[in-house]
Amino acid sequence: MANTKIEWTESVWNPVVGCSRVSRGCNHCYAERMARRLAAMAVAARERGDDPGRAANYGKALSRRGRWNGTITLDRGALEEPRSWRQPRIVFVNSMSDLFHKNVPLDFIKEMFAVMNKCAAHTFQVLTKRAERLAEVSSELQWTPNIWMGVSVEDEDTASRVDHLRITGSKTRFLSCEPLLGPLTKLDLTGIHWVIVGGESGPGARPMKEEWVQDIKKKCHAASVPFFFKQWGGVNKKKAGRALDGRVYGEMPALAASNPFL
C-alpha cells in the first residue's frame, strides 16, 4: 500500500502488476510510464548489489520498447496488506494493472475479493477496461458494499462498457471518463452512482473540449449522480488545474452508505 496523489482516492493497493493496451485510452498510459521508472530503479538496485524487491516485477511487465507486454505478476506478498491497516481508508485497487485482464486467474480475483470482503472498514475502488470479463465473472464474486466497481469510458466507442458494468453485483458503480477523448452524447447513467471526468496529462496529451465535460456534468446533475472533475490535463496538469465554471467539483458517493466504519 502507498499513499497517492490521485485526487479521488487515498491509497493504492497492487497485488497484480502488468497489463496490455486494449483501447486508445491506453495510448499514453500513466501506469506504463510509472512502470518504466520502477523497472529502471530495479536495474539500478541490482547494479549496486541491492535487492530490487517488488520493483523487479515491472521489468517483467515491459517490452524492450517500454510498453506493457501482457505479462502479469501476482504479488502474493501484497495480497494480505489491507488486513494490517488500522485506519479506514479509500483504496484504488490495482493502479498498475487491470484486475479483469485475461491473464489474471479467476481464482486470484476471488482471493482479492475475499480480502476486500473481510476488510469492511476500507472502501475499495476497482476500475477496469475489461468490462466484458467483469460481467462474465461477476456472479462468482461476493460484492460486499465496501467494493466500488468502475469502468473506464473514454469515448463513444467504449461506451458499451457501461452496459456490462450495470449488470454486475456491485452496490456502487462508477465511471472514469479519463482520458476523455471525445463526446459522450448518448451516455446513459441509469444504475450508475458516480462519474469521474478528466483530461489526459503528460507527454503527447490529447486535448479535451470543455463542451464534452459540460455535457457529462449536465447529465450527472439531471440524474442526481455525483460528478468529480479531476483535471483539464495537458503537458502541465498542475498549471491547467481542475476548476470548472470557477469552482472545483469533487462530489463522491456517500461513504457512510457503503462503509459502516466511517
C-alpha positions as a Markdown table, in Angstrom:
| # | Residue | x | y | z |
|---|---|---|---|---|
| 1 | Met | 0.0 | 0.0 | 0.0 |
| 2 | Ala | 1.1 | 3.5 | -0.7 |
| 3 | Asn | -0.4 | 7.0 | -0.4 |
| 4 | Thr | -1.3 | 8.5 | -3.8 |
| 5 | Lys | -1.8 | 11.9 | -5.3 |
| 6 | Ile | -4.8 | 10.7 | -7.3 |
| 7 | Glu | -7.5 | 13.1 | -6.4 |
| 8 | Trp | -10.4 | 10.7 | -6.0 |
| 9 | Thr | -8.7 | 8.2 | -3.7 |
| 10 | Glu | -6.3 | 8.0 | -0.8 |
| 11 | Ser | -4.1 | 4.9 | -1.3 |
| 12 | Val | -3.2 | 2.3 | -3.9 |
| 13 | Trp | -3.0 | -1.5 | -3.5 |
| 14 | Asn | -1.3 | -3.5 | -6.2 |
| 15 | Pro | -1.4 | -7.3 | -5.8 |
| 16 | Val | -1.3 | -7.5 | -9.6 |
| 17 | Val | 1.4 | -6.0 | -11.8 |
| 18 | Gly | 1.4 | -5.8 | -15.6 |
| 19 | Cys | -1.1 | -5.0 | -18.4 |
| 20 | Ser | -1.6 | -4.6 | -22.1 |
| 21 | Arg | -3.3 | -2.0 | -24.3 |
| 22 | Val | -6.9 | -2.5 | -25.1 |
| 23 | Ser | -8.2 | 0.8 | -26.5 |
| 24 | Arg | -7.0 | 4.2 | -27.5 |
| 25 | Gly | -7.3 | 5.5 | -23.9 |
| 26 | Cys | -4.3 | 3.3 | -23.2 |
| 27 | Asn | -2.0 | 5.1 | -25.7 |
| 28 | His | -0.3 | 7.3 | -23.1 |
| 29 | Cys | -0.8 | 5.1 | -20.1 |
| 30 | Tyr | 0.4 | 6.8 | -16.9 |
| 31 | Ala | 0.9 | 3.4 | -15.2 |
| 32 | Glu | 3.1 | 2.3 | -18.1 |
| 33 | Arg | 5.3 | 5.4 | -17.6 |
| 34 | Met | 5.5 | 4.7 | -13.9 |
| 35 | Ala | 6.4 | 1.1 | -14.6 |
| 36 | Arg | 9.3 | 2.2 | -16.7 |
| 37 | Arg | 10.6 | 4.3 | -13.8 |
| 38 | Leu | 10.2 | 1.4 | -11.3 |
| 39 | Ala | 11.9 | -1.0 | -13.7 |
| 40 | Ala | 14.8 | 1.4 | -14.0 |
| 41 | Met | 15.0 | 1.6 | -10.2 |
| 42 | Ala | 15.2 | -2.2 | -10.1 |
| 43 | Val | 18.1 | -2.2 | -12.6 |
| 44 | Ala | 19.9 | 0.4 | -10.6 |
| 45 | Ala | 19.4 | -1.6 | -7.4 |
| 46 | Arg | 20.9 | -4.7 | -9.0 |
| 47 | Glu | 23.9 | -2.8 | -10.3 |
| 48 | Arg | 24.6 | -1.6 | -6.7 |
| 49 | Gly | 24.3 | -5.2 | -5.5 |
| 50 | Asp | 21.0 | -4.4 | -3.7 |
| 51 | Asp | 17.8 | -6.4 | -3.7 |
| 52 | Pro | 15.4 | -4.7 | -6.2 |
| 53 | Gly | 12.4 | -6.0 | -4.2 |
| 54 | Arg | 9.0 | -5.7 | -5.8 |
| 55 | Ala | 10.2 | -3.2 | -8.4 |
| 56 | Ala | 11.7 | -6.2 | -10.3 |
| 57 | Asn | 8.1 | -7.2 | -11.3 |
| 58 | Tyr | 7.9 | -4.1 | -13.5 |
| 59 | Gly | 10.8 | -5.2 | -15.7 |
| 60 | Lys | 9.0 | -8.4 | -16.5 |
| 61 | Ala | 5.9 | -6.5 | -17.5 |
| 62 | Leu | 7.5 | -4.3 | -20.1 |
| 63 | Ser | 8.7 | -4.9 | -23.7 |
| 64 | Arg | 12.1 | -3.7 | -24.9 |
| 65 | Arg | 10.2 | -0.6 | -26.1 |
| 66 | Gly | 9.0 | 0.1 | -22.6 |
| 67 | Arg | 5.4 | -0.9 | -23.2 |
| 68 | Trp | 3.1 | -3.3 | -21.4 |
| 69 | Asn | 3.8 | -6.8 | -22.8 |
| 70 | Gly | 0.8 | -8.7 | -21.3 |
| 71 | Thr | 3.0 | -10.4 | -18.6 |
| 72 | Ile | 1.1 | -10.5 | -15.3 |
| 73 | Thr | 2.8 | -10.9 | -12.0 |
| 74 | Leu | 0.7 | -11.9 | -8.9 |
| 75 | Asp | 2.2 | -10.3 | -5.9 |
| 76 | Arg | 1.0 | -12.6 | -3.0 |
| 77 | Gly | 3.2 | -10.6 | -0.6 |
| 78 | Ala | 0.8 | -7.7 | -1.2 |
| 79 | Leu | -2.4 | -9.7 | -1.0 |
| 80 | Glu | -2.9 | -9.6 | 2.7 |
| 81 | Glu | -1.8 | -6.0 | 3.3 |
| 82 | Pro | -5.3 | -4.5 | 3.9 |
| 83 | Arg | -5.7 | -6.7 | 7.0 |
| 84 | Ser | -2.9 | -4.7 | 8.7 |
| 85 | Trp | -4.3 | -1.2 | 8.0 |
| 86 | Arg | -5.7 | 0.2 | 11.2 |
| 87 | Gln | -7.4 | 3.3 | 10.0 |
| 88 | Pro | -10.2 | 3.2 | 7.4 |
| 89 | Arg | -9.1 | 4.4 | 4.0 |
| 90 | Ile | -10.3 | 4.7 | 0.4 |
| 91 | Val | -8.2 | 2.4 | -1.8 |
| 92 | Phe | -7.7 | 2.3 | -5.5 |
| 93 | Val | -7.2 | -1.4 | -6.4 |
| 94 | Asn | -4.5 | -2.3 | -8.9 |
| 95 | Ser | -3.5 | 1.1 | -10.1 |
| 96 | Met | -0.6 | -0.7 | -12.0 |
| 97 | Ser | -2.8 | -3.3 | -13.7 |
| 98 | Asp | -6.3 | -4.3 | -14.6 |
| 99 | Leu | -7.8 | -6.9 | -12.2 |
| 100 | Phe | -10.0 | -8.3 | -15.0 |
| 101 | His | -7.2 | -8.7 | -17.5 |
| 102 | Lys | -7.5 | -12.1 | -19.3 |
| 103 | Asn | -4.2 | -13.2 | -17.8 |
| 104 | Val | -5.3 | -12.7 | -14.2 |
| 105 | Pro | -6.6 | -16.1 | -13.0 |
| 106 | Leu | -10.2 | -16.1 | -11.7 |
| 107 | Asp | -9.1 | -17.8 | -8.5 |
| 108 | Phe | -6.8 | -14.9 | -7.8 |
| 109 | Ile | -9.6 | -12.4 | -8.4 |
| 110 | Lys | -11.6 | -14.3 | -5.9 |
| 111 | Glu | -8.8 | -14.2 | -3.4 |
| 112 | Met | -8.6 | -10.5 | -3.7 |
| 113 | Phe | -12.3 | -10.1 | -3.3 |
| 114 | Ala | -12.2 | -12.4 | -0.2 |
| 115 | Val | -9.6 | -9.9 | 1.3 |
| 116 | Met | -11.8 | -6.9 | 0.5 |
| 117 | Asn | -14.9 | -8.7 | 1.8 |
| 118 | Lys | -13.2 | -9.2 | 5.2 |
| 119 | Cys | -11.8 | -5.6 | 5.4 |
| 120 | Ala | -15.1 | -3.8 | 5.7 |
| 121 | Ala | -13.5 | -0.7 | 7.3 |
| 122 | His | -11.9 | 0.2 | 4.0 |
| 123 | Thr | -13.6 | 1.3 | 0.7 |
| 124 | Phe | -12.1 | -0.4 | -2.3 |
| 125 | Gln | -12.3 | 1.2 | -5.8 |
| 126 | Val | -11.8 | -1.3 | -8.6 |
| 127 | Leu | -11.5 | 0.1 | -12.2 |
| 128 | Thr | -11.4 | -1.9 | -15.4 |
| 129 | Lys | -11.4 | -1.6 | -19.2 |
| 130 | Arg | -12.2 | -5.3 | -19.5 |
| 131 | Ala | -15.9 | -4.8 | -18.8 |
| 132 | Glu | -16.9 | -7.9 | -20.7 |
| 133 | Arg | -14.9 | -10.2 | -18.5 |
| 134 | Leu | -16.1 | -8.3 | -15.4 |
| 135 | Ala | -19.7 | -9.1 | -16.4 |
| 136 | Glu | -18.9 | -12.7 | -17.2 |
| 137 | Val | -17.4 | -13.5 | -13.7 |
| 138 | Ser | -19.5 | -11.0 | -11.6 |
| 139 | Ser | -21.9 | -13.7 | -10.3 |
| 140 | Glu | -18.9 | -15.7 | -8.9 |
| 141 | Leu | -17.7 | -12.8 | -6.8 |
| 142 | Gln | -19.0 | -11.6 | -3.4 |
| 143 | Trp | -20.0 | -7.9 | -3.7 |
| 144 | Thr | -19.9 | -6.5 | -0.2 |
| 145 | Pro | -20.9 | -2.8 | 0.0 |
| 146 | Asn | -17.4 | -1.6 | 0.5 |
| 147 | Ile | -16.3 | -2.6 | -3.0 |
| 148 | Trp | -17.0 | 0.1 | -5.6 |
| 149 | Met | -16.7 | -1.1 | -9.2 |
| 150 | Gly | -16.0 | 1.1 | -12.1 |
| 151 | Val | -15.2 | 1.1 | -15.9 |
| 152 | Ser | -13.1 | 3.4 | -18.0 |
| 153 | Val | -15.1 | 5.2 | -20.7 |
| 154 | Glu | -13.0 | 7.5 | -22.9 |
| 155 | Asp | -15.2 | 7.9 | -26.0 |
| 156 | Glu | -18.4 | 6.7 | -27.7 |
| 157 | Asp | -16.5 | 3.5 | -28.9 |
| 158 | Thr | -16.1 | 2.4 | -25.3 |
| 159 | Ala | -19.5 | 3.4 | -24.0 |
| 160 | Ser | -20.8 | -0.2 | -24.2 |
| 161 | Arg | -18.6 | -0.9 | -21.1 |
| 162 | Val | -21.3 | 0.9 | -19.1 |
| 163 | Asp | -23.9 | -1.7 | -20.0 |
| 164 | His | -21.6 | -4.5 | -18.8 |
| 165 | Leu | -21.0 | -2.6 | -15.5 |
| 166 | Arg | -24.7 | -2.1 | -14.9 |
| 167 | Ile | -25.4 | -5.9 | -14.7 |
| 168 | Thr | -22.7 | -6.6 | -12.1 |
| 169 | Gly | -23.4 | -7.2 | -8.4 |
| 170 | Ser | -21.6 | -4.1 | -7.2 |
| 171 | Lys | -23.6 | -1.9 | -4.9 |
| 172 | Thr | -21.7 | 1.3 | -6.0 |
| 173 | Arg | -20.9 | 1.5 | -9.7 |
| 174 | Phe | -18.8 | 4.4 | -11.2 |
| 175 | Leu | -17.4 | 5.6 | -14.5 |
| 176 | Ser | -13.9 | 7.0 | -15.1 |
| 177 | Cys | -14.1 | 9.2 | -18.2 |
| 178 | Glu | -10.4 | 9.8 | -18.2 |
| 179 | Pro | -8.7 | 10.5 | -20.5 |
| 180 | Leu | -11.9 | 11.9 | -22.1 |
| 181 | Leu | -11.1 | 11.8 | -25.8 |
| 182 | Gly | -14.5 | 12.6 | -27.3 |
| 183 | Pro | -18.1 | 13.5 | -26.6 |
| 184 | Leu | -20.4 | 11.0 | -24.7 |
| 185 | Thr | -23.6 | 12.4 | -26.0 |
| 186 | Lys | -25.5 | 9.1 | -25.6 |
| 187 | Leu | -24.2 | 8.3 | -22.1 |
| 188 | Asp | -26.9 | 6.6 | -20.0 |
| 189 | Leu | -26.4 | 6.9 | -16.3 |
| 190 | Thr | -29.1 | 4.5 | -15.2 |
| 191 | Gly | -27.7 | 2.4 | -12.4 |
| 192 | Ile | -24.5 | 4.5 | -12.1 |
| 193 | His | -23.6 | 6.1 | -8.8 |
| 194 | Trp | -20.6 | 8.3 | -9.6 |
| 195 | Val | -18.8 | 9.8 | -12.6 |
| 196 | Ile | -15.1 | 11.0 | -12.8 |
| 197 | Val | -14.0 | 13.1 | -15.7 |
| 198 | Gly | -10.5 | 14.2 | -16.6 |
| 199 | Gly | -8.3 | 15.2 | -19.5 |
| 200 | Glu | -5.2 | 13.3 | -20.5 |
| 201 | Ser | -1.9 | 14.5 | -18.9 |
| 202 | Gly | 1.8 | 14.0 | -19.6 |
| 203 | Pro | 3.8 | 13.8 | -22.9 |
| 204 | Gly | 1.7 | 13.7 | -26.0 |
| 205 | Ala | -1.5 | 14.6 | -24.1 |
| 206 | Arg | -4.6 | 14.8 | -26.4 |
| 207 | Pro | -6.9 | 17.7 | -25.9 |
| 208 | Met | -10.3 | 17.6 | -24.1 |
| 209 | Lys | -13.0 | 20.0 | -25.1 |
| 210 | Glu | -15.0 | 21.9 | -22.5 |
| 211 | Glu | -18.3 | 21.1 | -24.1 |
| 212 | Trp | -17.7 | 17.4 | -23.6 |
| 213 | Val | -17.2 | 18.0 | -19.9 |
| 214 | Gln | -20.2 | 20.3 | -19.6 |
| 215 | Asp | -22.4 | 17.8 | -21.3 |
| 216 | Ile | -21.4 | 15.0 | -18.8 |
| 217 | Lys | -21.8 | 17.3 | -15.9 |
| 218 | Lys | -25.3 | 18.3 | -17.0 |
| 219 | Lys | -26.2 | 14.6 | -17.4 |
| 220 | Cys | -24.9 | 13.8 | -13.9 |
| 221 | His | -26.8 | 16.6 | -12.3 |
| 222 | Ala | -30.0 | 15.7 | -14.1 |
| 223 | Ala | -29.7 | 12.1 | -12.8 |
| 224 | Ser | -28.5 | 13.1 | -9.3 |
| 225 | Val | -25.2 | 11.3 | -9.9 |
| 226 | Pro | -22.1 | 12.8 | -8.1 |
| 227 | Phe | -19.7 | 14.4 | -10.5 |
| 228 | Phe | -16.0 | 14.6 | -9.9 |
| 229 | Phe | -13.9 | 16.7 | -12.2 |
| 230 | Lys | -10.3 | 15.5 | -11.8 |
| 231 | Gln | -8.3 | 17.7 | -14.2 |
| 232 | Trp | -8.0 | 19.5 | -17.5 |
| 233 | Gly | -4.8 | 17.7 | -18.1 |
| 234 | Gly | -2.2 | 18.7 | -20.7 |
| 235 | Val | 1.5 | 18.5 | -20.5 |
| 236 | Asn | 1.4 | 20.6 | -17.3 |
| 237 | Lys | -1.7 | 19.4 | -15.5 |
| 238 | Lys | -0.9 | 21.5 | -12.4 |
| 239 | Lys | -0.9 | 24.7 | -14.4 |
| 240 | Ala | -4.2 | 23.7 | -16.1 |
| 241 | Gly | -5.8 | 22.9 | -12.8 |
| 242 | Arg | -9.2 | 21.3 | -12.2 |
| 243 | Ala | -11.5 | 24.3 | -11.9 |
| 244 | Leu | -14.7 | 24.1 | -14.0 |
| 245 | Asp | -17.1 | 27.1 | -14.1 |
| 246 | Gly | -14.9 | 28.8 | -11.5 |
| 247 | Arg | -15.2 | 26.0 | -8.9 |
| 248 | Val | -13.8 | 22.6 | -8.1 |
| 249 | Tyr | -16.2 | 19.6 | -8.4 |
| 250 | Gly | -15.2 | 16.9 | -6.0 |
| 251 | Glu | -18.5 | 15.1 | -5.5 |
| 252 | Met | -18.4 | 11.5 | -4.4 |
| 253 | Pro | -20.9 | 8.8 | -3.3 |
| 254 | Ala | -21.6 | 8.9 | 0.4 |
| 255 | Leu | -19.0 | 6.7 | 2.1 |
| 256 | Ala | -21.4 | 6.0 | 5.0 |
| 257 | Ala | -23.7 | 4.2 | 2.7 |
| 258 | Ser | -21.1 | 1.6 | 1.9 |
| 259 | Asn | -18.9 | 1.7 | 5.0 |
| 260 | Pro | -20.3 | 1.4 | 8.5 |
| 261 | Phe | -17.0 | 2.4 | 10.0 |
| 262 | Leu | -16.9 | 5.9 | 8.5 |
